[in-house]
Amino acid sequence: MTSAPQTPSRFFGPFSRILENFPDIPVQSYFSGLFYEFEEPAAWQVTWDLPAYIELCEKTGARSVLDAGCGSGRIIGALARHFPDIHLTGIDNSGAAATRFQERCSSVARFVEGDLLDSGVWPKSAVDLALLGNVTLNSFTSEADAQEVVRNLRDAARPGGHVAIVAFRESSLEHFVQLRERCDAVPFEDRRGVRRLIWRGTDFAPETRKLRHNYFIEAREGDAQPFPGVLGIHEERVWSSREVRAMAEKLGLAYAGQVSVEVAGGGAHGWPVDALLLCRQA
């Protein structure tokens, strides 16, 4: 379980009220505990970006692919189905993701548990394509951390190999203002088969491009956490594809093209996303 500091400024609206009224309430990462029981099966229903990854593999002729921030293996599973002879490796720092990855993908890929900021967990000059999909770079909210992840992607690719990074197009940023203090509630079933409701909120600050995600799940009988339940937090900085390309080029990666797609479903439905293809110089 990954804990998050109980800092009121990280929460907004009804979520900040919950924290004020219950200052000892557990606060978890969105990628752990009950939140992951909601997020993981929901993530596997997302398919709009999968054709882009397949096209990138076809363009590069990749026979080995590293999926950084792989979660439980949604992208890896799709690549394995399309390219049964490809060598696949995933890296993620979530213990919950590691467990589900072994259940879903252990027969087709290798999983490495580790932080994407830790260069020691990455292979070196080892893969044809090092991939950071699902706008995962947004999870790194400082420029220094984002650059470090891009550097690790570069170093994982063999000389002459490629890096692929998925990011929202600059024109998408005008839509993010729709996500100011936006809340909804969605039903789901946990792994015990208990029907639950997760409260979700997003809040975008255009001046900093920071995006806060807040969550709340009320406690039920048999839960590890007491009443009232658990709060969840995930914070992002929205990096545009233009910013990512400039960052990558500073690190010596050469632009080699892109595959453009649109988000299907959810609050970002129809927003353009670019899968940038970058080449590590031989």
RABELDA-V971397 format. One record per backbone hydrogen bond with DSSP energy under -1.0 kcal/mol. CO is the residue of the C=O (numbers start at 1). NH is the residue of the N-H. E is the energy in kcal/mol with one decimal. If there is no record, write none. Layout:
# RABELDA-V971397
co->CO nh->NH e->E
co->CO nh->NH e->E
This chain:
# RABELDA-V971397
co->2 nh->29 e->-2.1
co->5 nh->7 e->-2.1
co->7 nh->10 e->-2.2
co->8 nh->11 e->-2.0
co->12 nh->15 e->-1.5
co->13 nh->17 e->-1.5
co->14 nh->18 e->-2.0
co->15 nh->19 e->-1.9
co->16 nh->20 e->-2.2
co->17 nh->21 e->-2.3
co->18 nh->22 e->-2.2
co->22 nh->25 e->-2.1
co->26 nh->231 e->-2.5
co->27 nh->4 e->-1.4
co->28 nh->233 e->-1.9
co->29 nh->32 e->-1.1
co->32 nh->36 e->-1.1
co->33 nh->37 e->-1.2
co->34 nh->38 e->-1.2
co->35 nh->39 e->-3.0
co->36 nh->40 e->-2.6
co->38 nh->42 e->-1.3
co->39 nh->43 e->-2.7
co->40 nh->44 e->-1.4
co->42 nh->45 e->-1.2
co->43 nh->46 e->-1.7
co->47 nh->50 e->-1.1
co->49 nh->53 e->-1.2
co->50 nh->54 e->-2.0
co->51 nh->55 e->-2.4
co->52 nh->56 e->-2.2
co->53 nh->57 e->-2.1
co->54 nh->58 e->-2.2
co->55 nh->59 e->-2.8
co->56 nh->60 e->-2.0
co->57 nh->61 e->-1.4
co->57 nh->62 e->-1.2
co->63 nh->87 e->-2.8
co->64 nh->129 e->-1.7
co->65 nh->89 e->-2.0
co->66 nh->131 e->-3.5
co->67 nh->91 e->-2.1
co->70 nh->73 e->-2.0
co->73 nh->77 e->-3.0
co->74 nh->78 e->-1.5
co->75 nh->79 e->-2.5
co->76 nh->80 e->-2.6
co->77 nh->81 e->-1.8
co->78 nh->82 e->-1.8
co->79 nh->83 e->-3.2
co->83 nh->86 e->-1.9
co->87 nh->65 e->-2.7
co->88 nh->110 e->-2.0
co->89 nh->67 e->-3.0
co->90 nh->112 e->-2.9
co->91 nh->69 e->-2.2
co->91 nh->70 e->-2.0
co->92 nh->114 e->-1.7
co->94 nh->98 e->-2.0
co->95 nh->99 e->-1.9
co->96 nh->100 e->-2.0
co->97 nh->101 e->-2.8
co->98 nh->102 e->-2.1
co->99 nh->103 e->-1.4
co->100 nh->104 e->-2.3
co->101 nh->105 e->-3.7
co->105 nh->108 e->-2.0
co->105 nh->109 e->-1.5
co->110 nh->90 e->-2.8
co->112 nh->92 e->-1.8
co->115 nh->118 e->-1.8
co->118 nh->121 e->-1.8
co->119 nh->122 e->-1.0
co->127 nh->158 e->-2.6
co->128 nh->162 e->-2.8
co->129 nh->66 e->-2.5
co->130 nh->164 e->-2.5
co->131 nh->68 e->-3.0
co->132 nh->166 e->-2.2
co->133 nh->136 e->-1.9
co->135 nh->138 e->-1.6
co->136 nh->139 e->-2.2
co->137 nh->140 e->-2.0
co->138 nh->237 e->-2.5
co->142 nh->146 e->-2.4
co->143 nh->147 e->-2.6
co->144 nh->148 e->-1.9
co->145 nh->149 e->-2.0
co->146 nh->150 e->-2.1
co->147 nh->151 e->-2.7
co->148 nh->152 e->-2.2
co->149 nh->153 e->-2.2
co->150 nh->154 e->-2.5
co->151 nh->155 e->-2.5
co->152 nh->156 e->-1.4
co->153 nh->157 e->-1.4
co->155 nh->125 e->-3.8
co->156 nh->126 e->-2.3
co->156 nh->127 e->-2.0
co->158 nh->161 e->-3.0
co->161 nh->280 e->-2.6
co->162 nh->130 e->-2.4
co->163 nh->278 e->-3.1
co->164 nh->132 e->-2.7
co->165 nh->276 e->-2.7
co->167 nh->274 e->-3.0
co->168 nh->241 e->-2.2
co->169 nh->172 e->-2.1
co->170 nh->173 e->-1.5
co->172 nh->175 e->-1.9
co->175 nh->178 e->-2.2
co->176 nh->179 e->-2.3
co->177 nh->180 e->-1.1
co->182 nh->202 e->-2.5
co->184 nh->200 e->-2.9
co->186 nh->198 e->-2.6
co->188 nh->196 e->-3.1
co->190 nh->193 e->-2.1
co->194 nh->190 e->-2.4
co->196 nh->188 e->-1.9
co->198 nh->186 e->-2.3
co->199 nh->216 e->-1.9
co->200 nh->184 e->-2.4
co->201 nh->214 e->-2.5
co->202 nh->182 e->-2.7
co->203 nh->212 e->-2.8
co->205 nh->208 e->-1.2
co->205 nh->209 e->-2.1
co->209 nh->238 e->-2.7
co->210 nh->205 e->-2.7
co->211 nh->236 e->-2.5
co->212 nh->203 e->-2.0
co->213 nh->234 e->-1.9
co->214 nh->201 e->-2.6
co->215 nh->232 e->-2.3
co->216 nh->199 e->-2.8
co->217 nh->230 e->-2.2
co->220 nh->223 e->-2.1
co->228 nh->219 e->-2.0
co->230 nh->217 e->-2.1
co->231 nh->28 e->-2.7
co->232 nh->215 e->-1.9
co->233 nh->30 e->-1.2
co->234 nh->213 e->-2.5
co->236 nh->211 e->-2.8
co->240 nh->244 e->-2.4
co->241 nh->245 e->-2.4
co->242 nh->246 e->-2.0
co->243 nh->247 e->-2.4
co->244 nh->248 e->-2.7
co->245 nh->249 e->-2.6
co->246 nh->250 e->-1.7
co->248 nh->253 e->-2.3
co->249 nh->252 e->-1.5
co->254 nh->279 e->-3.2
co->257 nh->277 e->-3.0
co->259 nh->275 e->-3.1
co->261 nh->273 e->-3.0
co->263 nh->270 e->-3.6
co->266 nh->269 e->-1.4
co->268 nh->271 e->-2.3
co->271 nh->263 e->-2.4
co->272 nh->169 e->-2.0
co->273 nh->261 e->-2.5
co->274 nh->167 e->-2.4
co->275 nh->259 e->-1.9
co->276 nh->165 e->-1.6
co->277 nh->256 e->-3.2
co->278 nh->163 e->-3.0
co->279 nh->254 e->-2.6
co->280 nh->160 e->-2.0
